[in-house]
């Protein structure tokens, strides 16, 4: 299984700015645009955490 980097918001849920920052960090770490994004949602449907596989096998 390829390594996965994870990001979460400073508060309970992520903001749009935090999501954008997470994407920038993931791309700098080697994640490509074809990588799937994994997310943990709150019971109200807000994004709490996102993750992206990097390295070998990151496209599946």
N, C-alpha and C positions, 0 to 999 in steps of 0.2 A: 504494500500500500504506500503510495507516495506521501511525503510529508504534507501536512495541511497547516496553513497559518490561519489564525483566528483573530477577529477583532470584535470589540464590544464598545458600547457607548459609555461615556463618563457617568451618565445617569442610568436609570433602569432600562431605557430604550435608546436606540441610536437615532441621531439626527441626520438630515441629508448631508450636512457638512462632514460628519463623522464617517458616513458611508463613502463619500467622495475621497476622503483621506485614506480609508481602508483600501479602496481600489488603487490609488496611487502607490501605496506601499506594496500591495500584491504584485503590481506590474514591475516595480523595481526589484522585487524578489524573484522574478522570472515567470510569473503567471502570464499566460497568453489570453487573448480575447476569446478563444474557444473553450477555455476552462469553465467548468460548471461552478456555480456559487451555491454554497450550502448555508442555510439560515436556521436560527432558532427564533421562533416567534413567541410573543406573549399571548395570554389568553384573549386579549383584545385585538390580536393580529399585528401588533407593532413588532418591528425587527429589534431583537435583543442582541443578537450576535450573528456575524457572518464568517464564513471560512472558505478558503480556496486552496485546492491542491497545487503544489508546486513541484517542479522536478519531473522525473520520469513518470509517465502515465498520467500527467495532469489533464489530458484531454478526455478522460472518461470518468 
